[in-house]
Amino acid sequence: MWEVLMANMMSPVVMFFVLGLAAALLRSDLKFPSALSDALSMYLLLAIGLKGGIEMSKYPVTELLQPIWGGLLLGTLIPVVTFVMLLKMKIDKFNAAALAAAYGSVSIVTFGAGADFLDKVGASYESYMGAIVAIMEIPAILVSLIMLKALQGSANRQRTGGAVLYSGFLPILRKGIDVGILREVLTGKSILLLAGGLIIGLLAGQEAMPVVQPFFIDPYRGALMLFLMHMGMVCGSKLGELKGRSSLLLGFAVLAPIAYGALGVLVGKAAGLSTGSMMLMGVLAASASYIAAPAAVKGAIPEANPSIYLGLALGVTFPFNLAFGIPLYYWLAQMLA
């Protein structure tokens, strides 16, 4: 375990993140162009979607059903657990819903770092796992927004947790999901690029690989490392916003990924995945979104404080997973396998 942890800490992916973090903490004049950041984000989303779709085209549908159901289960269950738990911790409903969306959703960059880690240690994994990223994004954001709507529409506001959610869900189940919320989630940049790349790769199949590989496959690691340096700089700038925050929230940002990561590994085991893919399912479950979910939350829940859901996801959970979580989930997957 210690050797795996040290190997991960010394990987170029983690060290690029540390470089960006150091630049921010030392108040260097190093600046990352916002246009380049947006371009790299779009590139990574499309690359993972395309690769996942092309790889999915290799497999019969029957082989994909279990991992897809596993991803949908995690993308639905984690935001519900997070929302109810945060309500019990006396977090207001707006920030609880925003955190449920962030922690129920996934980090595309953490997934990329996990896949890079597996390549480094020589562990194989099912190549369609990139498709599970898009599958987990959509339900997590939708469920979180629906839960907030359910809580706000509940007639009995004296109850908390599961009871108030249950009573609030009934009118929504009768009337259906708000079309505006559904449209906002599905047309958001992250979902659109991930799902679009996935569909293109799935329809084009293996014949598209010679066209896709020179731009979307071969340069992927370099783009990932540049983006991680940028994330390190953003993370360093967000750390100050966490001062004075509840120790319960800070504890949640470390302990929740461990619990969700273990759950993800167990779901991967139940879905019949290999050790490497079990670990990646754990990485996805443990990660927190700081791209897709915040983009959806910003418009849908303006009452939520961005310094909480962005600060915890990017300032605490992301570096924890990058340095310690990934080797931990790999170790758990090895133990279960």
N, C-alpha and C positions, 0 to 999 in steps of 0.2 A: 504493500500500500504506500509506504513512504517513498519507494523508488519511483512509483507511478506519479505520485504527487510532485516530486522534484522534477521529473521529466516534463510534466505539464507546465510547471512554473518557468522552465527554461526554454519553452517552445517559442518560436518567433511570434506566433499569434498573441500570446500573453505578453511578451516583452514589448510589442508595438503598443499594446494597451497601456502598459506601465509607462512607456515613453510619453504618451499623450497625457496621462495622469500627472506625471512629474512636471511636464511643461505648464499645466494649469496651476498646480500647487506652488511652483516656483515663480509664477506670474511672468512667464516668458512672453516675449513679443511674437511668438509663433502663432500664426493664425491659419485656420483651415477655411478655405473659401466655401461659402454656403452653397454655391452652385455645384461645386465638386462633391460636397456632402450629399446633396439631393441626387446627383447623377450616380454616385456609388450605391446609394440606397436603392434606387430604381434598378440598377444593374444586378445587385445581389438578389432582390426579389424575383426578377425575371429569370436569372440564372438558375436559382433553386427550383422555381416552378417548371422551367423547361426541362431541366435534368430529371426532376421527379416524374414529369409526364412521359418523357421518352422511356424511362426505366419501367414505368407502369405498363407501357405498351408491350413489354416483354412477357408479362405474367397473365395467366387466365384470371378472370374476375373472381372465381371461387377462392383463389389464393390471397386475394387482396381484401376480402370481406372482413376477416377477423381484425387485421390491423386498422382498417378504416373504422370499424365499430369501436375499437379500443380508443382511437383518437377522438371520435365523437363523444364517447363516454367521459373521457378526461376533460374535454372542452366544455362539457355541460356540468359535470359534477364539481370541478374545482371552483368555478365562480360561485356556485350555490353555497358550498362549504365556507368559502372566503367571506361572502356577504353576511351570512348568519353569524359566523365567528366574530367579525368586526362589529356587528351590531351588539353582540354580547359584551364586547370590550368597550361599549359606550362611544364608538365612533359614529359620527352623524351619518345619516343615510346616503347623502350625496358623495362624500369621500369613500364610504364603504362600497358603494356601487362602482365608483371609478377604480378603486383598488381591486375589486372583484373582476372587472374587465381586464385590467392590466395583468393580474396574476393568473387569470383563467386563460388568457391569450398567451402567445408564445413570442420568444425573441429569435428572430431569424439569424442574428449574428451569433448568439449562444449555440444555436443548432450547428452553424457552420464551424464554430470552434470545436464542438463535440465531434463532428465528422473528421475534422483535421487531426484531433487527438487520436481517433481510432486508426487513421492512416499512419500516424507516427508510431503507434505501438504495434502496427501490423495486424490489427483485428478487423475482420470482415463484417459487413452489415448489408442488409437488403437495400438495394439501390433505390427502391421506391419510397424510402422513408422521407425524402424531401417533400413528397406529396402530402404527407400527414401534417406538415406545417400549415398548409392552406386549409386542410380539413378541420384543424383545431382552432384556427383564428375566428372563423365566422360564428359558430355557436357560442363561444365564450363571450364575445361582445354583445350578441343578441340577448343571451340569457341575463347578463348583468343589467342591461337597460330595461328588460321586461320586469326583473325583480324590483327595480327602483319604482317603476310605474305601478307595480302591484302594491308596494308598500304605501305609496302616496294615495292610491285609490281605495285603500282598505277602510272600511267603516269603523272598525274597532282599533283605534290607535293606542289603546292601553296595553295591548299585548306586544311582545317582541319576538324576534327570531322566527322559528318555523311556523308558529300559529298565525302570525300576521301575514306572512308570505302566502300561506295556504289560502287564507280568506281573501287576500288581495289578488291571487292568481285566478280565482273563479270567474270574475267578469272578463278578464283578458282571454281566458280559454273560450268563453262564449262568443266574444266579439272578434277574436283573432288578433294577430300581431299588428301593431301600428305600421302602416305601409311606409310612412315617412322614416321611421327608425330602420326598417328593413332596407329601404333604398339607400339610406345614408351609410349603413354598414357595407352593403354589397358593392357600392360604387366608390368607396374610399380607395385612395391610391394603393395602399398595401394589398388589400384583398383583390382589387382589380388586376394588379400586376401578377400576384401569386397565382390566382385562379386562371388568369389569361394565359400565362406561361405554361401552366399545368395542362390546360386544354389544348394549346398549340402543340406541345410536346407529345401529348397523348394521341392526337389526330395524325401528326406527322410521322410518329414512330421512329424506328431505327434508321430509316432512310434519311432523316434530317440531321443525323449526327455529324457527317462531314461538313455540313454547312454551319452547324451550331458550335462545334468544338473549338475552332480557332479563336472565337470571341467570347463565348459564354462558359466554356469549360476550362481551357488551359490557363487563362489569366485570372481565374476565380480567386485563388489563394492570395495573389498580390493585392487584388481589390479588397479582399476581406481584411488584410493586415492594415491597409491604409484607412479603411473605415473604422477599425478598432482603435487606431491612433486617435482619430477624431472622437470616438466614443470616450476614450480616456480623458481627452480635454474637456468634453461636456460633463463627464462624471465629476472631474475635479472642480468644475465651476458650480455643480449642484450640491456638493458636500456641505457648503456653508448654510444652505437652506434647511438642512436637517437639524441645525442647532436648536435646542429647546423643544424638539418634538418628543412625544411620549416615548418612553423606553419600551412600552408595550408594542408600539409600531415598529421600532427598530428591531426588537426581538422577533416580531412577526416576519420581517424582511429577511431574516436569516433562518429561522426555524421552519417557516412555511415551505421554502424550497426543498429542505431536507425531507419533510413529510411528503410533499407532492412528488418529489423525485423518486422516493421509495415506492409510492403508489404507482407511478408511471412504469417503473421497472417491473412491478408485479403484474400490471396490465399487459405489458409486453410479453411477459412469461406466459400469461393465460392465452395470449393471442398466438402463441407458438413461434415467436420471433427468435432469432439467433442472439447470442450474447451481446454483440455489437449493437444490434437494433433494439434490444431490451434497454441498453444504456441510453440510446438516443431517445427512446420513448420517455425515459426518466428525465433526460435533459429538457425535452419539450415541456413535460409536466412541471418541472421545477423552475423554468424560465419565466420571466415577466416581460411583457411587451412594453416598449417605449417608443414604438413607431405607429403600428396599426391602432392599438387600443386608445392611446392618448389622442390620436387624430379624430377618432370617433367620439370619444368622451368630451373633448373640448367643445364641440358644438351641441352634443346631446345633454351634457350635464355641466352647464357653465358655472353652477354653484360649487363644484368641486375645486379643491386647491391643487393646481398643477405641481407645486413644490412638494406635495405629499406623494401623489401617485407617480410622478416622474422622479422625484428625489429618492424614494425607496426602491423603485424598480431599477433605476440606472445607477444610483449612488451606492446602494447596498447589495441588492440581490445580484445584479449583473457581475460586479467584480468578485463576489463570493462564489458564484457558479463558475466563473472563468478560472479562478485560482484553485478552489477546493472542491466545488460541487461536481465538476465533470469527472475527476478521478474517483470521487466517492461513489457516484452512480455506476461507474465502470466496475468498481470493486463489488458493489451490491449485485450487479448483473452476473459477475463471475461466481459469486457465492450461490446465487439461485440456480445458475446453469449447471 
